[in-house]
């Protein structure tokens, strides 16, 4: 059998798939429609977290479409009645810097920018990279541990030297 008719049939089907039918916006991890924020937790069953002015809930799915790239990991489901005090103590932040971090994390759940930039300062060897990696994994656990995995997160890190 000549492969030319087969290649033409495949090309025709690809064209139909690309240009015929409905077109939908596609989101990665976070989406919104002006009233709700939808977070794709990465569950195999399609569950999402819906955030609105009444709070948050776990939903069976969403009408919004999500794409999951390589390294896309599952987010844990939050528990009601929890406290952020353990996170504050674990990260070793004072009250002011912890509030700034929480504002950054909430801002990261916006479906559209502009977004905050987290500035992390400290001496060389003080744990800035590890701190940034932990913050990144709160938002999106994808990727291997290390600085390259943080490149998608708007974080700037500086160190100060003592003389």
N, C-alpha and C positions, 0 to 999 in steps of 0.2 A: 504494500500500500504506500502510495506517495504521501509524504509528510506535509506537503503544501496545503491540501484541503483541511487537514487536521489543524495546522497552525492558523489557517484563516478562521476556522470555527472557534478556536480558543480565543483569537483576537476579537472576534465578534462578540463572544460571551463576556470578555473582559470589558469591552466598550459599553455593552448594555448594563453591566454591573456598575460601572463608573458613572454613566450619564443618564440612564433611565431610572425612573422611580424617585422616591422621596430622598431628600438630603437632610441630615441631622447634624447639629454641632456635636463634637466629641470632646470630652473633658478627661483630664488626668487627675485622679484622686479627689479634687474638690470642684464642685459645680454650684451654680445658683441660678435662680430665676427671678430675682428681685424681691421675693418674699421669703424664700427658704434657701438654706445652704445644705447641700447634699454632699456627704463625704463617703466615698467608696472605701469600705474597710478592707476590700480585697478578699472577702469570703467567697468560697466556691459556689455557694447558693445565691449569690447576688445581693445579700443584705447590705444596706447602707444606713448611715446615721443621718437623720433629718434634724436640722437645727432651725428653729423659727422663734418668733417673739414669745412663744409659750414655753420654750425650753428645748430639749432634745429627746429623740426617740429612735429606736431601732426599727427600720421598716424592711419589709420583705424584698423590696426592689425599688426602682425609680424609672420614670419615663425618660429621664436624661440618660444619655449614652456615655459610657466610660471606656477608655482604652487602658490596658495594662501592659506595660513594657517589660523587658527582661529585668529581673531583680525585684519586681513588684512584690512586696511582702504584705502580710495580713496585719492590720492594726487590731489591738485588743479592744474589746467592748468595755467602755467605762462602766463603773458601778455607781449607782446613786448613793448619795450621802457620804461620799468620800471627802477627803481633805487634801489640800495641796501642801500642807505643812511638811509632810514627809519629803516631798520633792524639794522644797526650800532648804530643808536641813541636809538632804543628800547632796545638793549642789553647793552648799555652803555659802548661800547668798544672804546679804542683809535685806531688810524689808524693802528699801527703795529699789535696789537692783532686781529683787524678785518680782516686784510689781512691773518693772520695765520688761522683764522676761515674759511674764504672763501676757502683757499687752502685745508683745511680739508674736507669741504663739497664737493668740486669738486673731491677730491681724493676718497671720499666715493662712487662716481658714477662710479668708475672703475669696470669693470666686474670681474677682478681677482686681488689678492693682489700682492705685499705687500701693506698694508694700513698704513696711518698716525695714530698716537695716539694723541688724544687731551688731554693735561694736563691742568687742571683747578685748580688754587690755590687761596686761600683766607681764611680769618678768619672764625671761626665757626659762622654760622648764616648769612654769607654774600651772600647767594643765589646760591651757587655752584650747588646744586642738581637741583634747578629750572632752572638754566641756561643750565645744561646738558640735562634736559628733553626737553627744548625748541629746542635745537640743534638736538636732536634725532628726534623730531617731524617734523623738516624741512626735514629730510632725509626719515623718515618712520613714519607716524602718528599712527601706530598700537599700541594697548595695552592701559592699564589704566595708568593714571598719577601716577608716583612714581618711586622710585629707582629700583624696580624689573624690570620695563619695560625697563630700560636703560642697562640691563646686556648684550644685544647683541651688544652694541656699544662700540668700543674700547676707553673708556674714563677713565682717572685716575684723581681722585680728591683728593687734599690735603688741610688741613687747617693749619694755623699758629696761635699760641696763643700769645697774648701780655702779658708781665709780668710786 
